[in-house]
Amino acid sequence: MGWPCHHSAPPQGWELEIDVRRFASTEVHQSTEAITAASEGGLPMNGRTTFSHPDDAYQCALEYPIKTMNLRPETPSFQVDTGPLVLPDVDVDDGATIERLVMAHIAYNRLDRAELIIRRPVPIDDQQPDGPQTLHYAEVREYPAVNQVLTGSD
């Protein structure tokens, strides 16, 4: 891995550790009850979300670690809320693929819809919309989607 500037190693005090866990099998949880039970079991969870461009121009598939899972086993209900993820901006028709990428968080509490909360420039002061800006997860889009929650086991 290369480091910025002329460093041949990370600056003093910086560390990078990559921990890859391998599992003998992967289970896709098909119901809310199975998802809440898997979450209560404490296994590492990954998500897979597939959704289509609003004009059906292409399909987007995201895979990501689930860092936050809210659940109510007595109901049962769950909510995935995780990120940041990198995804294509469906509103940009620029031919350069890299220019279409935006940062977002994903949230869902059912398997057939997903909310993407996209990072956008927003004014620091609402009274000065053309003034200084900051980046904030401010734009929410909801899409029909196929969400899958996966766990691994040995």
N, C-alpha and C positions, 0 to 999 in steps of 0.2 A: 504494500500500500504506500503510495506516495504522500508526502506532506507538503503543504503550501510553502512557497518561497524556496529557500535553499537548504532546508533541514533534511538530513538524511535519516533522521530518527525523530520520533515525536519530541516536542519540547519537554524539558524536565518537569516531572510531576504529572504528565499526561499518560494515560494508559488506555489501551484498547484491548478488550478481551471479547472474543467471539465464542459464544457457547451454542453449539449446534447439538440438539438432542434428536436422536433417531429412534423411531418406534417401529415395532414389528408389524403393527397394523394401525389403520386409521378408521375411526367410526364417524359417519355423518349422522347427526342427530336430527330426526325427522319431525319431532313434536316439541311443543313447549314443555311438556313434562320431562322429556328426555334431556332437553337443554338445561332445565333447572337442576335436574339430578346430576348431570355431568359437572355443572358449575359447583354444586355442593361437594362433589368428589374431589375438587381441587386440582384436577388435571389441567395442564396447559391447553388453551383453546385457541384455535385459529378460525377465522371467518373467511368465507368466499361469497362474494356478491356479484351477480351478473345483472346488468340492465342494458336496455337499448337506448340509442340516441333517439330523441323525440321524433325525428323524421325517419326512424328505422334505417339511417344511413350506415350505422355500424353498431356492434355490440361491445360493451366494455365488461371485462372480468377483473375483479380486484381480489387479491388474497392478502391477508394481513393477520398479525397476532391480535387477539382480543385482550386488551389491557384492562378494560373496565367492563364488568358484567354486573348489572344491578338485577336482583331477583327477589321475588316474593313466593317462596315455595308453597305457602298456604293457598295461593290463588289458583294454580301456579301461573306466574308471569315473569318475564325477563325483559331486560333492555340492554343491548350492546351500545356502548358509547366509546369509541376508540379513534385514535389517530395520533399524529397526522399521517395522512396517506397522500400519495401523488396520483392524480387522475387527469384524464383529458377533459378540457373545458368544452362542453358541447356547443357553446355559443361562438367559438372561434373557428372560422373556416380557413385559417391560414394553412398553406401547404406544408409549412415546416412543423413537423410533429412536435418537436421540443417546445415550440412556442405555445402549444395548446395545453401544456401541463400546468396544473394548479395544485395548491395544497388544500386539503380538506380533512374534516373529521367525518365519521360515519356513525349514524345512530339508527337503531331499529328495535322494535319490540314485537315484530311479527315476521314471518318468513316470506311475505309477498310484496313488501314495500321497504324502501330505505330512504332516509334523509341524509343528504350530503350537505355539510355546513362548510362553505367554501371561504377561503381567506381572500379578502379583497382590500384594496386601498379604501379607507374611509376618512372623512375629514375629522381632524382633532376637535374642531369647534363647529357645531351644527349651524352657527350663525355665519360661518365663513366656508361655504362648500368648496370654493376654489382655493382655500388656504392650505396650510400644512396638513399632511395626511399621515396616517399610520396603517399598518397592516393588521387586520382583525378578522376573525372568523365570523363574518357578518351576513353572508348570503346563504339562505336555506333553500334547498331544492328537494322535492320529494318525487321519487320515481317508482313505478311498478318495478319490482326486482325479484330475483330469486336469491334468497339468503340461505347460506348453509353454515352450520356451526359444527366444527370438527374437533375431535380429540384423538390423541394417540395412546396406545397401550403396548406393553411389552408382551 
